[in-house]
Structure formats: C-alpha cells, structure tokens
Amino acid sequence: MPEKGNFDLDYLLENMQPVLEEEELVFCSLPPDQAEKYFPLCQGYYREREGITVIIGRHLADLDGLHYDFVFKRITLDVLSSLGAVGFLARISEVLAAQGISVNVVSAFYHDHLYVQSHQVQAAIETLTLWQDKLSE
C-alpha cells in the first residue's frame, strides 16, 4: 500500500520539489456528449453546470479545432501531500501571486499540480525553487 500523504506544512514546503512537465496543455469547456471522447486522453476533467472542462494537450485541441483561451504547462509538486493538508497551496499561490504569476491548481490523491501559463512557467519554477531553498536553510 502506498505511503499516506503528509499534513506537516513545514515539511511540505521544504520538500515540494517542483517538476516541470514539457507538454503544452489547455482547458476546454465542452458539452458532455463531446467531452467523453477526451476522458482517456486528458490530464483531468471537471463537471460544471455550463459544461465539462477537460485538460488536454494543446496539439490535440488544435487538431480537433477546440476553443481555449490560454496555454499552460504543468508543474507537479513531487512531495506526497495529504488532501487534508492545511495552507500548503495557499502559501504557494501567495508566493506566485507576489510575482504576478497566475496559477490554476489541481490536487490529486498523491500530488498537487500547478497549471501555469507557458510564458510564465520558467519564472514560476525559479520562484518556487528559490523559495524552497530559502525555507531549507
């Protein structure tokens, strides 16, 4: 059985280990009957009143002529965090916001994933890495 996620805020912040994924991703809102075909290929999806948001590769969205507003890259925080941890993502969002970096967060069972616009992703990685280094001193 896999290890359980950590609740300790200091531990999570000092060990977040941001890992950049190179694939360009987009968020597309689709009607349910159109969204289903993307479920096996998407990073994730979320049902809303207005439609189903799928997170898919930009290349696939372009091939299928899907509408999107922004292009993102994913940063995975490679620390085993609990879904019940308090303050972890708030602190990360605060640090990125102070640098003018927009972030969309998805928490999965084992890790948290930050979706940052492609043109800001390098600055986000640098900001998180420098901040993590300071916390570890």
MODELLER restraints for C-alpha pairs under 7 A, 6 or more apart:
rsr = mdl.restraints
at = mdl.atoms
rsr.add(forms.Gaussian(group=physical.xy_distance, feature=features.Distance(at['CA:5:A'], at['CA:80:A']), mean=4.90, stdev=0.5))
rsr.add(forms.Gaussian(group=physical.xy_distance, feature=features.Distance(at['CA:5:A'], at['CA:81:A']), mean=4.29, stdev=0.5))
rsr.add(forms.Gaussian(group=physical.xy_distance, feature=features.Distance(at['CA:5:A'], at['CA:82:A']), mean=3.89, stdev=0.5))
rsr.add(forms.Gaussian(group=physical.xy_distance, feature=features.Distance(at['CA:5:A'], at['CA:110:A']), mean=6.51, stdev=0.5))
rsr.add(forms.Gaussian(group=physical.xy_distance, feature=features.Distance(at['CA:6:A'], at['CA:80:A']), mean=6.06, stdev=0.5))
rsr.add(forms.Gaussian(group=physical.xy_distance, feature=features.Distance(at['CA:6:A'], at['CA:81:A']), mean=4.70, stdev=0.5))
rsr.add(forms.Gaussian(group=physical.xy_distance, feature=features.Distance(at['CA:6:A'], at['CA:82:A']), mean=5.08, stdev=0.5))
rsr.add(forms.Gaussian(group=physical.xy_distance, feature=features.Distance(at['CA:7:A'], at['CA:81:A']), mean=6.60, stdev=0.5))
rsr.add(forms.Gaussian(group=physical.xy_distance, feature=features.Distance(at['CA:7:A'], at['CA:82:A']), mean=5.70, stdev=0.5))
rsr.add(forms.Gaussian(group=physical.xy_distance, feature=features.Distance(at['CA:7:A'], at['CA:84:A']), mean=6.81, stdev=0.5))
rsr.add(forms.Gaussian(group=physical.xy_distance, feature=features.Distance(at['CA:7:A'], at['CA:85:A']), mean=4.53, stdev=0.5))
rsr.add(forms.Gaussian(group=physical.xy_distance, feature=features.Distance(at['CA:9:A'], at['CA:87:A']), mean=6.88, stdev=0.5))
rsr.add(forms.Gaussian(group=physical.xy_distance, feature=features.Distance(at['CA:9:A'], at['CA:88:A']), mean=5.99, stdev=0.5))
rsr.add(forms.Gaussian(group=physical.xy_distance, feature=features.Distance(at['CA:12:A'], at['CA:79:A']), mean=6.59, stdev=0.5))
rsr.add(forms.Gaussian(group=physical.xy_distance, feature=features.Distance(at['CA:12:A'], at['CA:81:A']), mean=6.83, stdev=0.5))
rsr.add(forms.Gaussian(group=physical.xy_distance, feature=features.Distance(at['CA:12:A'], at['CA:88:A']), mean=6.97, stdev=0.5))
rsr.add(forms.Gaussian(group=physical.xy_distance, feature=features.Distance(at['CA:13:A'], at['CA:88:A']), mean=6.91, stdev=0.5))
rsr.add(forms.Gaussian(group=physical.xy_distance, feature=features.Distance(at['CA:13:A'], at['CA:132:A']), mean=6.63, stdev=0.5))
rsr.add(forms.Gaussian(group=physical.xy_distance, feature=features.Distance(at['CA:14:A'], at['CA:132:A']), mean=5.51, stdev=0.5))
rsr.add(forms.Gaussian(group=physical.xy_distance, feature=features.Distance(at['CA:14:A'], at['CA:135:A']), mean=5.83, stdev=0.5))
rsr.add(forms.Gaussian(group=physical.xy_distance, feature=features.Distance(at['CA:14:A'], at['CA:136:A']), mean=5.63, stdev=0.5))
rsr.add(forms.Gaussian(group=physical.xy_distance, feature=features.Distance(at['CA:15:A'], at['CA:79:A']), mean=6.05, stdev=0.5))
rsr.add(forms.Gaussian(group=physical.xy_distance, feature=features.Distance(at['CA:16:A'], at['CA:77:A']), mean=5.18, stdev=0.5))
rsr.add(forms.Gaussian(group=physical.xy_distance, feature=features.Distance(at['CA:16:A'], at['CA:78:A']), mean=5.78, stdev=0.5))
rsr.add(forms.Gaussian(group=physical.xy_distance, feature=features.Distance(at['CA:16:A'], at['CA:79:A']), mean=4.96, stdev=0.5))
rsr.add(forms.Gaussian(group=physical.xy_distance, feature=features.Distance(at['CA:17:A'], at['CA:77:A']), mean=5.54, stdev=0.5))
rsr.add(forms.Gaussian(group=physical.xy_distance, feature=features.Distance(at['CA:17:A'], at['CA:78:A']), mean=5.12, stdev=0.5))
rsr.add(forms.Gaussian(group=physical.xy_distance, feature=features.Distance(at['CA:17:A'], at['CA:79:A']), mean=6.43, stdev=0.5))
rsr.add(forms.Gaussian(group=physical.xy_distance, feature=features.Distance(at['CA:18:A'], at['CA:75:A']), mean=6.00, stdev=0.5))
rsr.add(forms.Gaussian(group=physical.xy_distance, feature=features.Distance(at['CA:18:A'], at['CA:76:A']), mean=5.65, stdev=0.5))
rsr.add(forms.Gaussian(group=physical.xy_distance, feature=features.Distance(at['CA:18:A'], at['CA:77:A']), mean=4.57, stdev=0.5))
rsr.add(forms.Gaussian(group=physical.xy_distance, feature=features.Distance(at['CA:18:A'], at['CA:78:A']), mean=6.12, stdev=0.5))
rsr.add(forms.Gaussian(group=physical.xy_distance, feature=features.Distance(at['CA:18:A'], at['CA:125:A']), mean=6.84, stdev=0.5))
rsr.add(forms.Gaussian(group=physical.xy_distance, feature=features.Distance(at['CA:19:A'], at['CA:75:A']), mean=5.32, stdev=0.5))
rsr.add(forms.Gaussian(group=physical.xy_distance, feature=features.Distance(at['CA:19:A'], at['CA:76:A']), mean=5.13, stdev=0.5))
rsr.add(forms.Gaussian(group=physical.xy_distance, feature=features.Distance(at['CA:19:A'], at['CA:77:A']), mean=6.31, stdev=0.5))
rsr.add(forms.Gaussian(group=physical.xy_distance, feature=features.Distance(at['CA:19:A'], at['CA:78:A']), mean=6.73, stdev=0.5))
rsr.add(forms.Gaussian(group=physical.xy_distance, feature=features.Distance(at['CA:20:A'], at['CA:74:A']), mean=6.13, stdev=0.5))
rsr.add(forms.Gaussian(group=physical.xy_distance, feature=features.Distance(at['CA:20:A'], at['CA:75:A']), mean=4.51, stdev=0.5))
rsr.add(forms.Gaussian(group=physical.xy_distance, feature=features.Distance(at['CA:20:A'], at['CA:76:A']), mean=6.52, stdev=0.5))
rsr.add(forms.Gaussian(group=physical.xy_distance, feature=features.Distance(at['CA:21:A'], at['CA:73:A']), mean=6.42, stdev=0.5))
rsr.add(forms.Gaussian(group=physical.xy_distance, feature=features.Distance(at['CA:21:A'], at['CA:74:A']), mean=5.39, stdev=0.5))
rsr.add(forms.Gaussian(group=physical.xy_distance, feature=features.Distance(at['CA:21:A'], at['CA:75:A']), mean=6.05, stdev=0.5))
rsr.add(forms.Gaussian(group=physical.xy_distance, feature=features.Distance(at['CA:22:A'], at['CA:73:A']), mean=6.48, stdev=0.5))
rsr.add(forms.Gaussian(group=physical.xy_distance, feature=features.Distance(at['CA:23:A'], at['CA:57:A']), mean=6.81, stdev=0.5))
rsr.add(forms.Gaussian(group=physical.xy_distance, feature=features.Distance(at['CA:23:A'], at['CA:73:A']), mean=6.27, stdev=0.5))
rsr.add(forms.Gaussian(group=physical.xy_distance, feature=features.Distance(at['CA:24:A'], at['CA:57:A']), mean=5.85, stdev=0.5))
rsr.add(forms.Gaussian(group=physical.xy_distance, feature=features.Distance(at['CA:24:A'], at['CA:58:A']), mean=5.54, stdev=0.5))
rsr.add(forms.Gaussian(group=physical.xy_distance, feature=features.Distance(at['CA:24:A'], at['CA:71:A']), mean=6.36, stdev=0.5))
rsr.add(forms.Gaussian(group=physical.xy_distance, feature=features.Distance(at['CA:24:A'], at['CA:72:A']), mean=5.65, stdev=0.5))
rsr.add(forms.Gaussian(group=physical.xy_distance, feature=features.Distance(at['CA:24:A'], at['CA:73:A']), mean=5.18, stdev=0.5))
rsr.add(forms.Gaussian(group=physical.xy_distance, feature=features.Distance(at['CA:25:A'], at['CA:55:A']), mean=6.56, stdev=0.5))
rsr.add(forms.Gaussian(group=physical.xy_distance, feature=features.Distance(at['CA:25:A'], at['CA:56:A']), mean=5.45, stdev=0.5))
rsr.add(forms.Gaussian(group=physical.xy_distance, feature=features.Distance(at['CA:25:A'], at['CA:57:A']), mean=4.38, stdev=0.5))
rsr.add(forms.Gaussian(group=physical.xy_distance, feature=features.Distance(at['CA:25:A'], at['CA:58:A']), mean=4.95, stdev=0.5))
rsr.add(forms.Gaussian(group=physical.xy_distance, feature=features.Distance(at['CA:25:A'], at['CA:71:A']), mean=5.81, stdev=0.5))
rsr.add(forms.Gaussian(group=physical.xy_distance, feature=features.Distance(at['CA:25:A'], at['CA:72:A']), mean=5.01, stdev=0.5))
rsr.add(forms.Gaussian(group=physical.xy_distance, feature=features.Distance(at['CA:25:A'], at['CA:73:A']), mean=5.85, stdev=0.5))
rsr.add(forms.Gaussian(group=physical.xy_distance, feature=features.Distance(at['CA:26:A'], at['CA:55:A']), mean=5.61, stdev=0.5))
rsr.add(forms.Gaussian(group=physical.xy_distance, feature=features.Distance(at['CA:26:A'], at['CA:56:A']), mean=5.60, stdev=0.5))
rsr.add(forms.Gaussian(group=physical.xy_distance, feature=features.Distance(at['CA:26:A'], at['CA:57:A']), mean=6.17, stdev=0.5))
rsr.add(forms.Gaussian(group=physical.xy_distance, feature=features.Distance(at['CA:26:A'], at['CA:58:A']), mean=5.54, stdev=0.5))
rsr.add(forms.Gaussian(group=physical.xy_distance, feature=features.Distance(at['CA:26:A'], at['CA:68:A']), mean=6.32, stdev=0.5))
rsr.add(forms.Gaussian(group=physical.xy_distance, feature=features.Distance(at['CA:26:A'], at['CA:70:A']), mean=6.40, stdev=0.5))
rsr.add(forms.Gaussian(group=physical.xy_distance, feature=features.Distance(at['CA:26:A'], at['CA:71:A']), mean=5.21, stdev=0.5))
rsr.add(forms.Gaussian(group=physical.xy_distance, feature=features.Distance(at['CA:26:A'], at['CA:72:A']), mean=6.01, stdev=0.5))
rsr.add(forms.Gaussian(group=physical.xy_distance, feature=features.Distance(at['CA:27:A'], at['CA:53:A']), mean=6.31, stdev=0.5))
rsr.add(forms.Gaussian(group=physical.xy_distance, feature=features.Distance(at['CA:27:A'], at['CA:54:A']), mean=5.68, stdev=0.5))
rsr.add(forms.Gaussian(group=physical.xy_distance, feature=features.Distance(at['CA:27:A'], at['CA:55:A']), mean=4.65, stdev=0.5))
rsr.add(forms.Gaussian(group=physical.xy_distance, feature=features.Distance(at['CA:27:A'], at['CA:56:A']), mean=6.66, stdev=0.5))
rsr.add(forms.Gaussian(group=physical.xy_distance, feature=features.Distance(at['CA:27:A'], at['CA:68:A']), mean=6.15, stdev=0.5))
rsr.add(forms.Gaussian(group=physical.xy_distance, feature=features.Distance(at['CA:28:A'], at['CA:53:A']), mean=5.38, stdev=0.5))
rsr.add(forms.Gaussian(group=physical.xy_distance, feature=features.Distance(at['CA:28:A'], at['CA:54:A']), mean=5.40, stdev=0.5))
rsr.add(forms.Gaussian(group=physical.xy_distance, feature=features.Distance(at['CA:28:A'], at['CA:55:A']), mean=6.60, stdev=0.5))
rsr.add(forms.Gaussian(group=physical.xy_distance, feature=features.Distance(at['CA:28:A'], at['CA:66:A']), mean=7.00, stdev=0.5))
rsr.add(forms.Gaussian(group=physical.xy_distance, feature=features.Distance(at['CA:28:A'], at['CA:67:A']), mean=6.30, stdev=0.5))
rsr.add(forms.Gaussian(group=physical.xy_distance, feature=features.Distance(at['CA:28:A'], at['CA:68:A']), mean=5.41, stdev=0.5))
rsr.add(forms.Gaussian(group=physical.xy_distance, feature=features.Distance(at['CA:29:A'], at['CA:51:A']), mean=5.85, stdev=0.5))
rsr.add(forms.Gaussian(group=physical.xy_distance, feature=features.Distance(at['CA:29:A'], at['CA:52:A']), mean=5.39, stdev=0.5))
rsr.add(forms.Gaussian(group=physical.xy_distance, feature=features.Distance(at['CA:29:A'], at['CA:53:A']), mean=4.29, stdev=0.5))
rsr.add(forms.Gaussian(group=physical.xy_distance, feature=features.Distance(at['CA:29:A'], at['CA:54:A']), mean=6.46, stdev=0.5))
rsr.add(forms.Gaussian(group=physical.xy_distance, feature=features.Distance(at['CA:30:A'], at['CA:51:A']), mean=5.41, stdev=0.5))
rsr.add(forms.Gaussian(group=physical.xy_distance, feature=features.Distance(at['CA:30:A'], at['CA:52:A']), mean=5.23, stdev=0.5))
rsr.add(forms.Gaussian(group=physical.xy_distance, feature=features.Distance(at['CA:30:A'], at['CA:53:A']), mean=6.30, stdev=0.5))
rsr.add(forms.Gaussian(group=physical.xy_distance, feature=features.Distance(at['CA:31:A'], at['CA:51:A']), mean=5.00, stdev=0.5))
rsr.add(forms.Gaussian(group=physical.xy_distance, feature=features.Distance(at['CA:31:A'], at['CA:52:A']), mean=6.12, stdev=0.5))
rsr.add(forms.Gaussian(group=physical.xy_distance, feature=features.Distance(at['CA:32:A'], at['CA:51:A']), mean=6.42, stdev=0.5))
rsr.add(forms.Gaussian(group=physical.xy_distance, feature=features.Distance(at['CA:32:A'], at['CA:52:A']), mean=6.03, stdev=0.5))
rsr.add(forms.Gaussian(group=physical.xy_distance, feature=features.Distance(at['CA:35:A'], at['CA:52:A']), mean=6.45, stdev=0.5))
rsr.add(forms.Gaussian(group=physical.xy_distance, feature=features.Distance(at['CA:41:A'], at['CA:56:A']), mean=6.93, stdev=0.5))
rsr.add(forms.Gaussian(group=physical.xy_distance, feature=features.Distance(at['CA:42:A'], at['CA:54:A']), mean=6.38, stdev=0.5))
rsr.add(forms.Gaussian(group=physical.xy_distance, feature=features.Distance(at['CA:42:A'], at['CA:55:A']), mean=5.49, stdev=0.5))
rsr.add(forms.Gaussian(group=physical.xy_distance, feature=features.Distance(at['CA:42:A'], at['CA:56:A']), mean=4.63, stdev=0.5))
rsr.add(forms.Gaussian(group=physical.xy_distance, feature=features.Distance(at['CA:43:A'], at['CA:55:A']), mean=5.31, stdev=0.5))
rsr.add(forms.Gaussian(group=physical.xy_distance, feature=features.Distance(at['CA:43:A'], at['CA:56:A']), mean=5.93, stdev=0.5))
rsr.add(forms.Gaussian(group=physical.xy_distance, feature=features.Distance(at['CA:44:A'], at['CA:54:A']), mean=6.00, stdev=0.5))
rsr.add(forms.Gaussian(group=physical.xy_distance, feature=features.Distance(at['CA:44:A'], at['CA:55:A']), mean=5.41, stdev=0.5))
rsr.add(forms.Gaussian(group=physical.xy_distance, feature=features.Distance(at['CA:45:A'], at['CA:52:A']), mean=6.74, stdev=0.5))
rsr.add(forms.Gaussian(group=physical.xy_distance, feature=features.Distance(at['CA:45:A'], at['CA:53:A']), mean=5.38, stdev=0.5))
rsr.add(forms.Gaussian(group=physical.xy_distance, feature=features.Distance(at['CA:45:A'], at['CA:54:A']), mean=4.33, stdev=0.5))
rsr.add(forms.Gaussian(group=physical.xy_distance, feature=features.Distance(at['CA:45:A'], at['CA:55:A']), mean=6.10, stdev=0.5))
rsr.add(forms.Gaussian(group=physical.xy_distance, feature=features.Distance(at['CA:46:A'], at['CA:52:A']), mean=5.68, stdev=0.5))
rsr.add(forms.Gaussian(group=physical.xy_distance, feature=features.Distance(at['CA:46:A'], at['CA:53:A']), mean=5.22, stdev=0.5))
rsr.add(forms.Gaussian(group=physical.xy_distance, feature=features.Distance(at['CA:46:A'], at['CA:54:A']), mean=6.69, stdev=0.5))
rsr.add(forms.Gaussian(group=physical.xy_distance, feature=features.Distance(at['CA:47:A'], at['CA:53:A']), mean=6.45, stdev=0.5))
rsr.add(forms.Gaussian(group=physical.xy_distance, feature=features.Distance(at['CA:70:A'], at['CA:117:A']), mean=6.72, stdev=0.5))
rsr.add(forms.Gaussian(group=physical.xy_distance, feature=features.Distance(at['CA:71:A'], at['CA:117:A']), mean=5.60, stdev=0.5))
rsr.add(forms.Gaussian(group=physical.xy_distance, feature=features.Distance(at['CA:71:A'], at['CA:118:A']), mean=5.88, stdev=0.5))
rsr.add(forms.Gaussian(group=physical.xy_distance, feature=features.Distance(at['CA:72:A'], at['CA:115:A']), mean=5.76, stdev=0.5))
rsr.add(forms.Gaussian(group=physical.xy_distance, feature=features.Distance(at['CA:72:A'], at['CA:116:A']), mean=5.17, stdev=0.5))
rsr.add(forms.Gaussian(group=physical.xy_distance, feature=features.Distance(at['CA:72:A'], at['CA:117:A']), mean=4.13, stdev=0.5))
rsr.add(forms.Gaussian(group=physical.xy_distance, feature=features.Distance(at['CA:72:A'], at['CA:118:A']), mean=4.80, stdev=0.5))
rsr.add(forms.Gaussian(group=physical.xy_distance, feature=features.Distance(at['CA:73:A'], at['CA:115:A']), mean=5.67, stdev=0.5))
rsr.add(forms.Gaussian(group=physical.xy_distance, feature=features.Distance(at['CA:73:A'], at['CA:116:A']), mean=5.61, stdev=0.5))
rsr.add(forms.Gaussian(group=physical.xy_distance, feature=features.Distance(at['CA:73:A'], at['CA:117:A']), mean=6.27, stdev=0.5))
rsr.add(forms.Gaussian(group=physical.xy_distance, feature=features.Distance(at['CA:73:A'], at['CA:118:A']), mean=5.49, stdev=0.5))
rsr.add(forms.Gaussian(group=physical.xy_distance, feature=features.Distance(at['CA:73:A'], at['CA:121:A']), mean=6.74, stdev=0.5))
rsr.add(forms.Gaussian(group=physical.xy_distance, feature=features.Distance(at['CA:74:A'], at['CA:113:A']), mean=6.44, stdev=0.5))
rsr.add(forms.Gaussian(group=physical.xy_distance, feature=features.Distance(at['CA:74:A'], at['CA:114:A']), mean=5.56, stdev=0.5))
rsr.add(forms.Gaussian(group=physical.xy_distance, feature=features.Distance(at['CA:74:A'], at['CA:115:A']), mean=4.64, stdev=0.5))
rsr.add(forms.Gaussian(group=physical.xy_distance, feature=features.Distance(at['CA:74:A'], at['CA:116:A']), mean=6.44, stdev=0.5))
rsr.add(forms.Gaussian(group=physical.xy_distance, feature=features.Distance(at['CA:75:A'], at['CA:113:A']), mean=5.70, stdev=0.5))
rsr.add(forms.Gaussian(group=physical.xy_distance, feature=features.Distance(at['CA:75:A'], at['CA:114:A']), mean=4.96, stdev=0.5))
rsr.add(forms.Gaussian(group=physical.xy_distance, feature=features.Distance(at['CA:75:A'], at['CA:115:A']), mean=6.39, stdev=0.5))
rsr.add(forms.Gaussian(group=physical.xy_distance, feature=features.Distance(at['CA:76:A'], at['CA:111:A']), mean=6.95, stdev=0.5))
rsr.add(forms.Gaussian(group=physical.xy_distance, feature=features.Distance(at['CA:76:A'], at['CA:112:A']), mean=6.12, stdev=0.5))
rsr.add(forms.Gaussian(group=physical.xy_distance, feature=features.Distance(at['CA:76:A'], at['CA:113:A']), mean=4.51, stdev=0.5))
rsr.add(forms.Gaussian(group=physical.xy_distance, feature=features.Distance(at['CA:76:A'], at['CA:114:A']), mean=6.27, stdev=0.5))
rsr.add(forms.Gaussian(group=physical.xy_distance, feature=features.Distance(at['CA:77:A'], at['CA:111:A']), mean=6.13, stdev=0.5))
rsr.add(forms.Gaussian(group=physical.xy_distance, feature=features.Distance(at['CA:77:A'], at['CA:112:A']), mean=5.56, stdev=0.5))
rsr.add(forms.Gaussian(group=physical.xy_distance, feature=features.Distance(at['CA:77:A'], at['CA:113:A']), mean=6.16, stdev=0.5))
rsr.add(forms.Gaussian(group=physical.xy_distance, feature=features.Distance(at['CA:78:A'], at['CA:111:A']), mean=6.38, stdev=0.5))
rsr.add(forms.Gaussian(group=physical.xy_distance, feature=features.Distance(at['CA:79:A'], at['CA:111:A']), mean=6.49, stdev=0.5))
rsr.add(forms.Gaussian(group=physical.xy_distance, feature=features.Distance(at['CA:80:A'], at['CA:110:A']), mean=5.42, stdev=0.5))
rsr.add(forms.Gaussian(group=physical.xy_distance, feature=features.Distance(at['CA:80:A'], at['CA:111:A']), mean=5.73, stdev=0.5))
rsr.add(forms.Gaussian(group=physical.xy_distance, feature=features.Distance(at['CA:81:A'], at['CA:110:A']), mean=6.03, stdev=0.5))
rsr.add(forms.Gaussian(group=physical.xy_distance, feature=features.Distance(at['CA:81:A'], at['CA:111:A']), mean=5.82, stdev=0.5))
rsr.add(forms.Gaussian(group=physical.xy_distance, feature=features.Distance(at['CA:83:A'], at['CA:109:A']), mean=6.68, stdev=0.5))
rsr.add(forms.Gaussian(group=physical.xy_distance, feature=features.Distance(at['CA:93:A'], at['CA:103:A']), mean=6.93, stdev=0.5))
rsr.add(forms.Gaussian(group=physical.xy_distance, feature=features.Distance(at['CA:96:A'], at['CA:124:A']), mean=6.62, stdev=0.5))
rsr.add(forms.Gaussian(group=physical.xy_distance, feature=features.Distance(at['CA:101:A'], at['CA:120:A']), mean=6.47, stdev=0.5))
rsr.add(forms.Gaussian(group=physical.xy_distance, feature=features.Distance(at['CA:101:A'], at['CA:124:A']), mean=6.83, stdev=0.5))
rsr.add(forms.Gaussian(group=physical.xy_distance, feature=features.Distance(at['CA:102:A'], at['CA:116:A']), mean=6.31, stdev=0.5))
rsr.add(forms.Gaussian(group=physical.xy_distance, feature=features.Distance(at['CA:103:A'], at['CA:114:A']), mean=6.18, stdev=0.5))
rsr.add(forms.Gaussian(group=physical.xy_distance, feature=features.Distance(at['CA:103:A'], at['CA:115:A']), mean=5.65, stdev=0.5))
rsr.add(forms.Gaussian(group=physical.xy_distance, feature=features.Distance(at['CA:103:A'], at['CA:116:A']), mean=4.99, stdev=0.5))
rsr.add(forms.Gaussian(group=physical.xy_distance, feature=features.Distance(at['CA:104:A'], at['CA:114:A']), mean=5.80, stdev=0.5))
rsr.add(forms.Gaussian(group=physical.xy_distance, feature=features.Distance(at['CA:104:A'], at['CA:115:A']), mean=4.96, stdev=0.5))
rsr.add(forms.Gaussian(group=physical.xy_distance, feature=features.Distance(at['CA:104:A'], at['CA:116:A']), mean=6.61, stdev=0.5))
rsr.add(forms.Gaussian(group=physical.xy_distance, feature=features.Distance(at['CA:105:A'], at['CA:113:A']), mean=5.75, stdev=0.5))
rsr.add(forms.Gaussian(group=physical.xy_distance, feature=features.Distance(at['CA:105:A'], at['CA:114:A']), mean=4.72, stdev=0.5))
rsr.add(forms.Gaussian(group=physical.xy_distance, feature=features.Distance(at['CA:105:A'], at['CA:115:A']), mean=6.14, stdev=0.5))
rsr.add(forms.Gaussian(group=physical.xy_distance, feature=features.Distance(at['CA:106:A'], at['CA:112:A']), mean=5.95, stdev=0.5))
rsr.add(forms.Gaussian(group=physical.xy_distance, feature=features.Distance(at['CA:106:A'], at['CA:113:A']), mean=5.19, stdev=0.5))
rsr.add(forms.Gaussian(group=physical.xy_distance, feature=features.Distance(at['CA:106:A'], at['CA:114:A']), mean=6.55, stdev=0.5))
rsr.add(forms.Gaussian(group=physical.xy_distance, feature=features.Distance(at['CA:107:A'], at['CA:113:A']), mean=6.12, stdev=0.5))
